[in-house]
Amino acid sequence: MALVEEAERKRRRLGRLLAGVFILALVMGPGPGIYLVNPSPDAAAPWTVWGIPVLYVWAVSWFFVMAATVVLAYRKVWLAGDSD
């Protein structure tokens, strides 16, 4: 019984951590985090990474963080036996 409670506690902690990471990515991707990589529209030429503007790389990288968070939550937190 104690092992089940410990596993449930770990899943809840991981769920809270993943929720925090997802919210951070949701804010930093399309939100004010864009101003960290593109501070002014009057800037000269935008930086590039592999020929892609850094602004797009920024947004896509945060998308991958969100996608990885959902996949990890699906595999570790949202178990099939749960029907609360």
N, C-alpha and C positions, 0 to 999 in steps of 0.2 A: 504494500500500500504506500509506503514511504517513497519507493522508487517511482511510482506513478505520479505522485504529487511533485516530486523533484523534476521529473520530465516535463510535467505541465508548467511548472514555474519557469523552467528554461525556455520552453516554447513561448510563453507570454513575454519574457524578457527579450527574446529574439524578435518577437512581433513588434514590441515597442521600439526597439532599435531600428528595425526595418522601416517602420512608419516614420520615424524621425529622419532617416536617410532619404526616404521618398519625398517627404515634405521639403527638406533642404534642396533636393534636386529640382523639385517643382518650382521653388522660388528662384534658385540660382540659374536655372536653364533659360527660361524666357523672361525672367523678371529683372530685378536690379543687378543681377550678376553680369548681365550683358554690358553694363557700363564699366565693368572691370577690364573687359577686353576691347571695348569700343567707346572710349570716353567722350568723344566729340564727333559730330557729323562733319565738322570742318577739317578733320585730320586729313593728311595727304593721302597717300595710297595705303589701303589696309594691309596688315600683315598677312602672310599666307603660310599655310602648313601643307606641304606637298601640292602646292598650287591651288589650294582651297582657302578662301578667306577665313581668317581665324574666328570670325563671328559664327560662321556655320559650324566649324569644328567644335566650338564651345557648346552650341545648342545640341548638336548630335551626340557629343560625349555625355552630356547630362541625360539625354534620352537613353543612352545605353546604361547609365547608372540606374535609371528608373526601371528599365526592362530587367536588368539583373536583380533588382530588389523584388520585383513581382515574381520572377522565376524562383528565387530563393525562398520567398514566402510560400509559394505554391508547393515547393518540395519539402520544406521543413516545418512550416507553421500551420498551414491549412491542410490538415490530414483528412483522409477519406472517412474515418470513423467519427469525426466530429459532426454532430447535428444538434447544436445548442438551441 
